[in-house]
Amino acid sequence: MEEHIISKAIIETYIKELISHLDVDVAIAGAGPSGLTCAYYLASAGKKVAIFERHLKIGGGMPAGGMMFNRIVVQEEAKDIMKEFGIRIKKYTGNLYTADAIETISAFTLKTIKAGAKIFNLISVEDVIIREKKIAGVVINWSAVDIAHLHVDPLGVKAKVVVDATGHDSEICRIVEKKSGDNFKVTGERSMWAEKGERALLENTKEVYPGLFVCGMAANAVAGSHRMGAIFGGMILSGKEASSLILEKL
């Protein structure tokens, strides 16, 4: 077995996948729990979905649980989705359940890929494509390019819909705020208040600019609502809600 054949297999099959996903129904920035949930339901409905994750790992903050105790809490409302993904949950008190953070994000990742969504890790969304006051795609580059502060031109991906699932920083919405030329503003998230943050999350999950949807913590950051901490039911429900709204639009 020659090393150059191994190298060719990696490069050839990766490039084939990347070319295939330069024109998609939905481009999602961020492979955290809300982005993965959104992608899963969209792909299960037959939509072509690409997720671009800037980090090496998948899952956003979920694998770390709360302060690196890799357990998470979800509410009763998210229990059915957790069961759909085959995740073991245990009732803690009232309407709260606990789950293993690593098991949860692993299950979400695998089920999302099996549903047909493609995840490209180590790729950052550094800009958006705007045509006639509508988001028409994303601009991508290797994350290492940004980290090393190299001057390397990016590539473009055409998408009917773009989803900002980048979490607290709402990175895609920040780009649109800066570059759209419209009166679009990102308020920024407020201090931690789990109950209020969770209640606001589904209401904030919506199309915030033509062709641009938000889910997960990005939704609360754009709207100026509270952060929630290591409770993830709202994040998961937000991803599913975003998929439903996008399917209606498409």
Phi and psi in degrees as a GROMACS rama.xvg file:
@    title "Ramachandran Plot"
@    xaxis  label "Phi"
@    yaxis  label "Psi"
@TYPE xy
-94.5865  141.313  GLU-2
-61.2781  -34.1431  GLU-3
-68.9086  -25.5562  HIS-4
-70.5571  -39.9644  ILE-5
-61.4221  -46.0182  ILE-6
-60.7353  -43.2864  SER-7
-62.6672  -40.9887  LYS-8
-61.161  -42.5466  ALA-9
-66.0381  -51.6545  ILE-10
-66.0908  -45.4815  ILE-11
-63.6494  -44.7749  GLU-12
-75.0742  -33.4138  THR-13
-66.5777  -47.7356  TYR-14
-61.1005  -36.9321  ILE-15
-61.3661  -44.1173  LYS-16
-65.2162  -42.7976  GLU-17
-64.1662  -45.7943  LEU-18
-59.5798  -40.5905  ILE-19
-64.197  -22.3482  SER-20
-112.445  26.1295  HIS-21
-84.1881  -8.65341  LEU-22
-138.825  106.596  ASP-23
-130.46  166.118  VAL-24
-71.7856  -46.5824  ASP-25
-136.403  128.555  VAL-26
-109.027  124.617  ALA-27
-112.8  127.991  ILE-28
-96.3217  112.538  ALA-29
110.521  120.963  GLY-30
-107.229  43.6431  ALA-31
-83.0206  -172.754  GLY-32
-60.9266  -38.8732  PRO-33
-71.8662  -40.9471  SER-34
-64.1083  -41.6497  GLY-35
-66.0639  -42.6447  LEU-36
-62.2359  -45.3789  THR-37
-58.7173  -46.7067  CYS-38
-63.3982  -40.1327  ALA-39
-58.9472  -49.5927  TYR-40
-71.2193  -33.2541  TYR-41
-67.7317  -46.0679  LEU-42
-65.7265  -37.1872  ALA-43
-63.7276  -25.4244  SER-44
-88.5923  5.27766  ALA-45
92.9762  9.54617  GLY-46
-86.9124  147.997  LYS-47
-85.758  117.973  LYS-48
-127.844  132.987  VAL-49
-122.208  132.33  ALA-50
-109.192  130.641  ILE-51
-111.646  117.056  PHE-52
-116.335  122.993  GLU-53
-73.0961  -23.58  ARG-54
-91.1116  167.822  HIS-55
-68.9501  -41.7169  LEU-56
-90.6607  159.827  LYS-57
-101.106  149.483  ILE-58
119.698  -4.34018  GLY-59
57.4837  -133.474  GLY-60
-87.3467  -3.9138  GLY-61
-61.7424  -43.3364  MET-62
-57.7092  -25.5337  PRO-63
-85.9288  -6.90604  ALA-64
57.8892  -133.546  GLY-65
-105.797  117.119  GLY-66
51.0525  41.4313  MET-67
72.3526  10.8081  MET-68
-88.5012  106.174  PHE-69
-78.9356  56.383  ASN-70
-122.009  149.396  ARG-71
-127.352  162.621  ILE-72
-116.839  138.208  VAL-73
-132.612  156.111  VAL-74
-90.7288  167.098  GLN-75
-52.4283  -38.2197  GLU-76
-61.6512  -26.4013  GLU-77
-96.8986  0.451695  ALA-78
-59.8719  -42.4018  LYS-79
-64.3816  -37.4013  ASP-80
-66.9038  -41.9907  ILE-81
-59.2499  -42.8604  MET-82
-66.8824  -36.856  LYS-83
-60.4666  -32.9726  GLU-84
-87.4196  0.851179  PHE-85
76.019  26.7041  GLY-86
-94.0618  133.13  ILE-87
-78.0154  127.963  ARG-88
-126.546  154.51  ILE-89
-133.002  130.382  LYS-90
-65.9874  135.002  LYS-91
-104.22  -60.7722  TYR-92
-163.37  146.969  THR-93
55.6915  -124.369  GLY-94
-102.987  20.1852  ASN-95
-104.633  137.922  LEU-96
-126.257  153.596  TYR-97
-114.534  156.335  THR-98
-151.509  159.522  ALA-99
-74.7  126.231  ASP-100
-65.4501  -38.428  ALA-101
-70.3612  -43.7549  ILE-102
-59.6387  -42.5733  GLU-103
-63.3672  -51.2755  THR-104
-70.4744  -31.241  ILE-105
-65.0057  -42.7173  SER-106
-65.4841  -42.8389  ALA-107
-61.6693  -42.5239  PHE-108
-64.6372  -49.3895  THR-109
-63.5209  -47.3248  LEU-110
-63.4245  -36.3454  LYS-111
-66.6303  -43.2394  THR-112
-65.0473  -44.4319  ILE-113
-63.113  -28.9709  LYS-114
-72.108  -17.4323  ALA-115
119.96  -4.59593  GLY-116
-75.4932  148.113  ALA-117
-110.295  127.94  LYS-118
-105.522  125.272  ILE-119
-110.854  103.655  PHE-120
-86.3542  165.447  ASN-121
64.5484  21.1116  LEU-122
-123.388  128.504  ILE-123
-101.702  145.462  SER-124
-90.8786  110.014  VAL-125
-102.32  -8.82752  GLU-126
-164.284  172.473  ASP-127
-123.289  159.76  VAL-128
-102.4  123.198  ILE-129
-117.741  126.27  ILE-130
-128.144  118.483  ARG-131
52.0265  51.4157  GLU-132
60.381  34.9114  LYS-133
-142.183  138.735  LYS-134
-70.9947  125.464  ILE-135
-119.371  4.63613  ALA-136
161.981  -174.524  GLY-137
-128.274  159.802  VAL-138
-112.363  125.49  VAL-139
-119.331  155.542  ILE-140
-154.468  161.392  ASN-141
-63.4637  137.178  TRP-142
-59.3411  -34.1877  SER-143
-62.9182  -28.733  ALA-144
-63.7812  -44.4215  VAL-145
-67.0789  -43.9122  ASP-146
-60.8627  -39.132  ILE-147
-87.2068  -2.42678  ALA-148
56.4986  43.9295  HIS-149
-90.3535  150.403  LEU-150
-94.2002  86.6657  HIS-151
-125.264  124.805  VAL-152
-66.3989  143.269  ASP-153
-88.9743  -174.266  PRO-154
-123.186  159.101  LEU-155
-109.258  146.337  GLY-156
-124.727  126.066  VAL-157
-83.291  135.512  LYS-158
-148.24  141.815  ALA-159
-71.9459  -32.7797  LYS-160
-140.959  143.056  VAL-161
-119.261  140.787  VAL-162
-118.94  126.403  VAL-163
-90.9378  105.18  ASP-164
-122.417  37.8929  ALA-165
-86.22  1.53281  THR-166
86.8446  -149.714  GLY-167
-53.4592  -35.0357  HIS-168
-81.8721  -13.1847  ASP-169
39.7761  58.0865  SER-170
-62.9003  -38.5058  GLU-171
-71.2897  -41.436  ILE-172
-64.4631  -34.3045  CYS-173
-62.9558  -38.6667  ARG-174
-64.0414  -45.1325  ILE-175
-64.6702  -39.0756  VAL-176
-57.5243  -39.6656  GLU-177
-79.7787  -35.407  LYS-178
-111.553  -11.8535  LYS-179
-71.9189  -28.3401  SER-180
78.7985  2.55558  GLY-181
-102.715  174.116  ASP-182
-85.7663  56.541  ASN-183
-102.827  125.973  PHE-184
-126.885  143.485  LYS-185
-104.31  116.532  VAL-186
-72.1805  -39.8254  THR-187
96.4888  143.027  GLY-188
-74.0559  155.345  GLU-189
-96.2328  -179.399  ARG-190
-64.972  167.443  SER-191
-67.1233  128.763  MET-192
-156.494  90.5177  TRP-193
-55.3688  -46.8402  ALA-194
-62.7836  -48.9322  GLU-195
-68.8116  -39.8815  LYS-196
-61.7299  -43.1279  GLY-197
-64.7391  -41.6332  GLU-198
-65.0622  -35.4164  ARG-199
-79.0939  -20.026  ALA-200
-62.0859  -47.2058  LEU-201
-66.3585  -37.5694  LEU-202
-63.6132  -34.9434  GLU-203
-82.2759  -11.7613  ASN-204
-78.8954  108.837  THR-205
-170.429  178.979  LYS-206
-82.4549  116.804  GLU-207
-100.443  -15.9844  VAL-208
-153.822  146.673  TYR-209
-50.1857  118.717  PRO-210
86.2791  -0.778497  GLY-211
-122.796  119.697  LEU-212
-110.006  155.169  PHE-213
-123.327  146.068  VAL-214
-147.87  163.673  CYS-215
67.2066  -152.871  GLY-216
-62.3115  -26.0286  MET-217
-60.0779  -34.7502  ALA-218
-64.9189  -44.495  ALA-219
-69.8471  -33.2793  ASN-220
-66.7449  -42.6274  ALA-221
-63.1407  -42.1462  VAL-222
-82.4611  -13.1065  ALA-223
82.9567  29.7902  GLY-224
-95.4916  175.412  SER-225
-76.8166  152.531  HIS-226
-80.9774  162.367  ARG-227
-113.234  -22.2216  MET-228
84.5607  -153.298  GLY-229
-87.3572  38.2177  ALA-230
-110.607  127.084  ILE-231
-116.697  2.5459  PHE-232
-59.5319  -43.7566  GLY-233
-63.9792  -37.4634  GLY-234
-61.6439  -45.4252  MET-235
-66.67  -45.5874  ILE-236
-64.1909  -34.736  LEU-237
-64.1012  -42.05  SER-238
-61.2687  -41.6558  GLY-239
-67.6799  -41.3624  LYS-240
-61.4764  -42.6817  GLU-241
-60.662  -41.7706  ALA-242
-62.1915  -39.4003  SER-243
-64.6812  -43.0639  SER-244
-65.8892  -38.4268  LEU-245
-68.2855  -41.0388  ILE-246
-62.0234  -37.0696  LEU-247
-62.6725  -41.7794  GLU-248
-68.4979  -41.3121  LYS-249
